[in-house]
């Protein structure tokens, strides 16, 4: 029997149609899966806000210098501090964020409601002192990083970078500013990559990560306080609480949770995810900085970092001649991201204490006093760089100052967050009380140990 060309074409079309009809459900299923995954990614990016920015700012030049210095001095021996401190740093930041979202006021604003004026002003003064020291150290490190790249006078670069930072803070809404700068901080991932290229003594690294080896010497305890102080810093508490207030005010239908308890589950879950993700990112970068420096500098007998050039050497195994470039980009990027957080946290605290209009999303004409404090803090920090202090050493000491000043501020923070008068039905659950007070005790013990006469 013969088959005509027409029948051949018809059978072929029928066969193609059958195959197509079988493929269609799979194609539709794939498209639906892609459509579902896109909203999930978009939703995650939308959730990540104050916690992620706070985590990125936590790895500021002070942090990079502290972890580098500790890795060079003690090798793998202090790696345990970072996984140990993670639950405490995440909990204290979650507590700070909850205070802002529940009450609709920042930490200083709540202190004004709860405590005598002298205690409020003493706390704000302590915060400002620590922040100005930190600002000066960060600005100095940024100037040294530019000098490492192109040579020239580091102090001039300090002036130019301070002016640039102030201009961007005043002229550009902070969320847009931070979105750009966060890309620069990705250069810090080079430390993660370097850890898989250099030769690491994994036995010592694992032991240093999971087995604390505490030595009661002043050098060890100072280093411990520096790590804790750059990881759990007072300015981060004030900053994240105030940013939650700004986000609350930017959405008309959102209310302070104390007045709208029904909104609580959604926002508290968002705060937890945002904060724990942001702190995990920060902690991961910190760990790999210390690990890489331990494997490159300490392993070769370089135990004392005195300059940006020495700190950049840890990246040379992976970056080669570009080590200085990567290190400098990381310092400059995190510095420009951290300066508004440091200066802003101080300006928020004074503004809330004195009931000024505050906020980096406001125009300068709407919050003149707020921006005035922000500018003055930056200028004073800048001037500290003209007294001949080594920028790397200044960064480590700023972390120590943060570690000591954090203790009384954390005590007040925990008392407020545990009070039903302040937080209503959103007073801290048991697990946050445990980790919050635990963090406070850890910081206090380290500070006392450092100052104890018997340590030598």
N, C-alpha and C positions, 0 to 999 in steps of 0.2 A: 504494500500500500504506500502510496506517495502522499506527502504532506506539502501543501502549498506554502509559498513564502508568507502569505498572510496568516496562515494558521501558525507557522513558526513564530512569527512576530507576536501573535496573540498569546501563545504559550509563554514566550519569553517575558512579555509584559506581565502576565499573570504571576509568573514565578518571581519576577522582580517586585511586584506589588506585595506578594506574600512575605518576601524577605523584609521589605520595607515595613510592613505592618508588624512583623515580629520585632524589628529594631525600635519602632516608635516608643513602646513602653519603657525600654531601657534608656532611650535618649531623654524622654520626659523625666524619668527618675533622676538621671544625671543632672539635668537642668534644675530640677527642684532642689537637689542636694547642694548645687552651687549657689542657688538663691538663698538657701537656708544658711550656708556657711558665711556668705557675705554679711548678712545682718548680724550674725554672731560676732564677727570680727569688728564690725562697726560699733556694736553695742559695747564690746570690751574696751575699744578705744575711747568711747564716750564715758565709760565708767572711770577709767584711769585719769585722775586729775590732780588734786592737791597732794595725794600720797605719792604719786609718781614723781612730781616736781620736787617734793621734799626729799625723796630718796636720791634723786639726781643731784640736788644741792648738797646733800650730806657728803658726797664724794667731791668736795671742793678742794682747792689747792692745799688747804690745811690737812685734809684727810689723806690726799695723795702723798704729801711729804711725811706725815706721821707714819703711815703704813710702810713707806719706803725706808724711813729711818729705822723703824723697829725691825723690819725684815733684814736690813743690813747688819744691825747690831746684834740681834738674837737669833738670826736664822729661822729655823722651823719651830723654835721653842714656844713662840707666842701665837701660832696659828689657831690654837684652841679658843682664843678670845672671841673670834668672829662668829663661829657657830654657837658658842655659848651665849653671846650677847644678843643674837638675833631675836629670840622670843621676847626679850625684855625691851629692845628698842622698838619692835613692832607694836607691842602692847602700849607703851607710853605714848607713841604717836597716835594710836587708835583712841586712847583716852583724850588726848588733846583735841582731836577732830570731833569726838562726841560732844565735848563741852561746847564747841562752837556751834554745831548743828542743833543740839538740844536747846540751848539757851538763846541763840541768836546774838550772842556777844562773844568777843574774844576773851582770852584769859585775863588780861588786865581789866577789861570791862566787868567781868565777874568778880574779880578781887575788889573792885570799887564798891560793889554791892555787899560784899561779905565781910571785909576786914577793915581795920582802921587805916586812915590815910597814910600814917607813917610807915606801916608795913607795905602798903601798895607802892609808895614812892621808893622805899628801900629796895624792894624787889625789882622795880623798873630800873633803878640806878645800877643795880648789880648786873642786870641783863645788858644795859647799854655799855657798861665798862667792858664786859666780855666781848660784846659784838664789835666795839671799836678796835680792840686788840686783834680780833679775828679779821676784821676788814683790812687793817694795816698790813697784816701778814699776807693775806690773799693778794692784795694789790702789789706788794713787794715781789711775791712769787711770779705774778703775771709779767711784771717788768723784767725780771730775770729770765723768764721764758722767751720773751721777745729778743732780749740780748743774746740768748743762746742761738737764736735763729739767724739774726742779721748783724749782731754786734752793736756797738753804740752805747750811749748812756742809759742805763737801766732806770734811773730816776726820771728821766724825760718820758720814757715809756709808761712809767707809773702815772704820771700826770695825764698823759694823753688817754690812757685806758680808763682812768677815773672819770675824765670828762666825757668820754664816749659812753660809759655806763650810765652816768647821770642823764645825758642827753636822751638816750634810749628809754630810760625809765620815765622821764617826764613827757616825752613826745609820743611814745608808742605804748599801747595797752600791754600790760605785762604778759597776758596769755599769748599774744602774737610774738612777743619778744622771746619768751621761753620756748615756744614751738620751734623757732629758728635755732636757738642755742643748743637745744637738746641734741641736735644732730652732731654738733661738734664733740659732745661728750662721748659719742660712740667710738672716738679714737681710743678711749680707755679700754675697749675690748681687745686692743693689741696685747695687753697684759695677759688676757685669757689665752690668746693664741700663742704667746711666747712661752707660756707654761708647758705647752705640748711640743715645743721645739728644743728647749734647753734640757740639759741633763739634770733631772731631779732625783734626789735620794728619797724614793717613795716610802721606804720604811720609816725614815725620820719624819717625813712629811705627814704620814698617817698617824704616827705616834704623837707628833706635835699638835695635830688637829683634835685628837680624841683623848689624849692623856695630859691634863694640865701639869706643868712643872713649875710651880711658883717658887721664886727665890726672893727672900726677904732682904733685898738690897735696895738702896735708894734709886739706882739706875733702873732696875727691873720694875719697881713700883711706879716710878715716874713714867716709864714707857706704858705700863698698864693703864694708868690714869689718862695718859694721852690718847690711847686707843679708845678707851671708854668715853672720853670727853669729846672726841671728834665723831664718835658714833651716836652718842646720846647727848645732843647739844641743846641748851635752853632756847636758843633762837628758833630751833625747829618746832618746839612746842607752840610758841606764840604764833609762828608763821602758819602752821597747818590749821590751828583753831580759827585764825582770822580769815584764811582763805575759804574755809567752810562757810563762814558768815557772808563773805562776798558772793559765793556761789548761791547761797540761800536768797540773797537779796536780788540776784540777777534773774530769778525765775518767779514771776508774779504769783503763781498758784502755790508755791512752796512757803511753808511757815516754820517757825522754830518748833521743834518736835514737842517741846513742853506745852505749846498751845495747840498743836495738831498731832496728837499721839498716833493717829491712824497712818500717818506718813512714816512712822518709825521703822517698821520692818524693812521697807525698801531702802531707805537711806542708810540705816545702820549696816545692812548687808553690803551696800556699795562702798561705804567707808572701810569696812573690813577688807574687802577684796582689793580696793585701791591701795590701802596702807600696807598690807602684807606683801603685795606684789612689788610696790615701790621700794620697801625696805629690803626685800629679798634681792632685788637687782643691785641695790647699793651695797649690800653685804657681800654678794658674789664678786663684784668688782674689787672690793676691799681685800677679800681673801686672796684673789689672784695677784694683786699688786704685791702683797706681803710674800706670797709663795715665790713669785718670779724673782723678786729682789733677793730673797734668801738663797735661791738656786744660782744666781748670777754673781752678785756682789759678795755676800757673806761667804759663799763657798770658795771664793778666791781671795779671802782675807781682807776685803774692803768692808770694814765694819762701821765706818763713820762717814755719813753723807754730809758734806759741807756746802755743796753747790748744786745748781740745777743740772750742770753737766754730768756730775756723778750720778744723780738720780736717773737721768736719761739712759745711762749705760745699761740698765737692766733690760731695755728694749733692743739693744744692739744685736743679740743673736737672731732675732727675727726681722728686724727692720734695717739692720746694717747702717749705711750712711743716713738713712731716714729716721733713725732713732730719735735724734734731737727734734725733728719735725713732729713726729707723733707725740712725744712727751710734751712739747710746747703747745700743740693744739689742744691736748687734754687739759693742761693747766689753764690756758687762756679761755677755752670753752667753759670749763666748770667754774672758773673765776667769774666770768661775765654772767653766768647763771646764778652764782651764789651771792654776788654783791647786792642785787636787789632783795634777796631773801634776808641777808644779814641786816642791811640798812632798813629794809621794810619792816622786819620784826620789831626793831627798836622804835620805829616811827609809829607802828600800830600800837605798841604798848603805851607810849606817851599819849598818843591821840585818844585811845580808849580811856586812859586814866583821867584825862582832862576834857573828855567829851568833844573832841574835835571831829570834823568830817575826815574820814580816813579811807584809803584804798588806792592801790596802784592802777585800778581801772578808771579812777576818776581823773578828770583833767586837772592840771596844776592850778588853774584859777578856782576850782571848786574845793581844793584842799591845800591851801597855801602853807599852813602851819605843818601839816603832815609832810609835804615835800621839803619844807625847810629843814625839819629834823633829819630827814633822809639825806639831804645834801650835806648838812653839817657833819653828820656821822662819817660820811664818805671822805670829806675833806680832812677831818681830824685823823682818820685812819691813814690817809695819804701822807700827812705830815710826819707820821711816825717813821716813814721810810727815809727821812732826811737826817736821822740821828745815828746812821751807820750800823744798824742791826742786820746780822746775817739773815736773809729771808727764809732759808730752810729751818734754821734754829728758831726763828720767830714763829713759824708755822707750828712747830711742835709745842712750843710754850703756849701758844694760843689754845691748843687742844687741852693742855693741862689746866689752864684758867677756866675753860668751859667745863671740864670735869669737876672742878671744885665748886664752881658757882651753881652747877646743876642741882646739887643736893637740896638746899633749902627751897629752891623753886619747885622741885619735884614733890617735896612734902606738901606744899600748899596746893599743888595741882591735884594730888591724891585726895586731900581733905575735901576740896571743892567737888571733885567728880564723884565722891562717895556720899555727898550730902543730898538728902531728898529735898531739902529747902532750895538747893541750887538746881538739881537735875530732875526733880519730880519723880515720876515712875521710871525714869531712865538712869537712876543712880547705878553705879558700876555693878555688873554681875561679879560673881565670886572669882572667876578665872582672871578677870582684869585686875581685881584687887590683889590677887596673889602675885601676878607678874609685875604690876605697877609698883607695889611696895617692895617686891623682890629687886627690881631695878634700882629703886632708891637706896636700899641697903647695900647692894653691890657697889654703887657709886660712892657711898659714904665710907664703906670699908676700904676701898682702894685709896681714897683721898686721905683717910686717917693713917693708913699704912705708909703712904708716901711721906707724910709729915712726922711720923713717929720717930722719936729720938734714937730708938734702937736700930733703925734701918740705916745701912751704911754701904 
